[in-house]
Amino acid sequence: MLLTLVAFVVALGVLIAVHEYGHYRVAVACGVKVLRFSVGFGKPLLRWQPKGSSTEFVLSAFPLGGYVRMLDEREAPVPEAERHLAFNTQPLRSRAAIVAAGPIANLLLAMLLYSVVNWIGVQEPKALLASPVAGSVAQVAGLRGGELVHSAALGSDELEPVRSFEDLRWLLTRGALEGQRVRLEVEPTPGGAHREVSLDMAQIDTREADAQLFRKVGLLGPWTRPVLGEIMADGAAQRAGLRQGDVVLKIGAVDVVDGQQLRELIRQSVRADAAVVQAWRIERGSQQLTVDVMPDVHKEQSASVGRIGAYVGAPPEFVIVQHGPLEGLWNGVVRTWDVSVLTLRMMGRMVVGQASLKNLSGPLTIADYAGRSASMGFTQYLVFLALISVSLGVLNLLPLPVLDGGHLMYYLWEGVTGRKVSDAWMEHLQRGGVAVLLLMMSIALFNDITRLFG
């Protein structure tokens, strides 16, 4: 809990500070007087003003946001001697640059974070495929498990090397959400001839980009040995006499080839909401034993599934993924672009009803993911920060009044017509923008509560 809180606060602080610093830095460069730079809203907890600076820097109590207050005739009277320093008196290009600088700073931060992860290197599972889910896109395409993915591509794009299972997962996510085929060049057996497999992602219902998405694709994880890990107290595995380190060879008449298949067989061991006793053939040391196992029944959404109360599957084989200076930087730019485009497409699909509003996430989910990523290591936390930074940058560029994109929309109107948006229209649009933003926040918070506590 403490790790989650600290990781969440640090993430918010960094992302908000970078966003507001973008506004601040460009405002100063354009000759605008900045009165206050605040991370957070509400009561100031800490404030300071560097010697010779006109800007007061503030850390406030409520951390979900921040602001840069500039000299502006629309907010308070401005002495004639300082009128040239006011935001509202600046030329259109300067005002647009100052407003756009915040979201752009977040996108630049994401590029840097992705690049740093590429330079540091990260340990990721090898792109060795587990057994696909029965009836899934992967199984229909002819995958059977144990294939090593060498390269992959979306649609008719040129095949590019796949360095890890995470590379593959990202490509599958894009393919599913964009409805494009994913082509894989795989090596079915070590040293065997390569072949190409095409996954028809268009047949997947992607209105909800949740954990079930990869179940529909059929590739839930990398290949692992079908071995049992930690045995939980009072679980089905302990009652059956199973032990940590047991290798499962067969369940009933079905040969078990990997951890993913074993998990699926356990899940499917329920008939009419009741568990079925199964004869497991296991290898324990140099012995082979037969053990009767009756899994526990658990409700998962509207279905009943089997569980045994044990960690199933050995850790996957890992590889170190690391890039050189230029390659790492370029990959950081490409990943930021891809995530930005995917985010915009998902938002567009939600607007037209092609994607569920359940995909919206709020502060509780972000806090939960912050804690999880921090517990997984420094590089995973940096990847999380990059992802949220992209989301923050893209969200703020939306043409919604009260957001930076809304102000850019006003400036576009001014640039095309030569007239500023009237105060009356500005007020109506701001109220509408606040209403839409509050609605989005309410839906996101409801989704958080349902996702975490439902």
Secondary structure, DSSP 8 states (H G I E B T S, - for coil): -HHHHHHHHHHHHHHHHHHHHHHHHHHHHTT--EEEEEEEEEEEEEEE--TT-S-EEEEEEEEEEEEEEE--TTTS---GGGGGGSGGGS-HHHHHHHHHHHHHHHHHHHHHHHHHHHHH-EEEE-SBB----TTSHHHHTT--S--EEEEEEETTS--EE--SHHHHHHHHHHHHHHT--EEEEEESSTT---EEEEE-GGGS--SS-STHHHHHHT--SB----BEEEE-TTSHHHHHT--TT-EEEEETTEE--SHHHHHHHHHT-EETTEE--EEEEEEETTEEEEEEE--EEEEETTEEEEE-SEEES----EEEE---HHHHHHHHHHHHHHHHHHHHHHHHHHHTTSS-GGG---HHHHHHHHHHHHHH-HHHHHHHHHHHHHHHHHHHTSS-TTSHHHHHHHHHHHHHHSS---HHHHHHHHHHHHHHHHHHHHHHHHHHHHHHH-
